[in-house]
Amino acid sequence: MRPRVVYVHGNGNKVRAEVLKSQWDTALFGRDMAEASRMAYWAPVRYPEPLPDLRPDPLDGRTELIEESPAAVDRAATEPPEDFVARTLGEARLDAGEIALEGRAGADESALVDWLRNMTYLADTLARAGEPEEPGAELPLETLPLPRSGRTAVFRLLVKHAFKDVHAYFFGGAGPAMREVVKETLAGVDGGPLVVVGHSLGTILAYEVLMELGREVELLVTVGSPLAITEVQDHLARPPAVPAGVSAWHNASDLRDLVALDHTLRPEYAPQERVTDLLVTNDSGNHHGISEYLSQHEVRAPVQRIFDGTG
């Protein structure tokens, strides 16, 4: 039986499911995988219409989207970090339907806000790090060719969407419907070895569904994942552990990725011998882009070995 791969996408709105699947196929395999791959497309749970087919994902750090939004750039240039944190939290609560946060729920949300604050300050640090030391000096190659305010806007766009969608998952009632999409996608896959690939918030969805189902998975791949973050682990339905059916788990992150503030799953997810943490270079605008993660040799090679029958 042929291997199959199931993708679980991350934060923010996306292009249509078939377009998104083809993009991930191309990044991971270099070609469209047709029926061998499926996308657990949960974006409609949160967003009424997909992005236009030709519009790049704003959460990949594309500079053209920032250049189209001068108001966002102006605000990013002047808004203090704590004001940004407060505004993002307020928008997340409103987006979640003004949910009542009392007792333990309120304490839980406060812990998650620590993650928001840490992401924000790292975003500002990365934006400052791109400043040339002398006027007229060239920026480092990995730095976006934007003024500091533009780089701040790129990073803060990721922070806002990452937090708001994770908040909706844990506190806004969206979690069950998002997980159901993953369950239905997995239910439609049978036969040979199964690979599951998750990005960002999609790694939380994939993880929690596999913990619940115990589905046999040859390889779980997580990229740009917040699963190592203590504030996120505190909200998982079950204590951190490798899902029972998962034979091997590879987790890849870039040290500059705001979402993956902690880069090692191995210490917290037992049995540790099944977990491999990989530090890779993601040179997308915000160091979180999915295509840049999937095209890394360390990420692609183990998946391709399974599909070549050599894994």
Secondary structure, 3 states (H helix, E strand, C coil): CCCEEEEECCCCCCCCHHHHHHHHHHHHHCCCCHHHEEEECCHHHHCCCCCCCCCCCHHHCCHHHHHCCHHHHHHHHHCCHHHHHHHHHHHHHHHCCCCCCCCHHHHHHHHHHHHHHHHHHHHHHHHHHCCCCCCCCCCCCCCCCCCHHHHHHHHHHHHHHHHHHHHHHHHCCCHHHHHHHHHHHHHCCCCCCEEEEEECHHHHHHHHHHHHHCCCECEEEEECCCCCCHHHHCCCCCCCCCCCCECCEEEEECCCCCCCCCCCCCCCCCCHHHEEEEECCCCCCCCCCHHHHHCCHHHHHHHHHHHHCCC
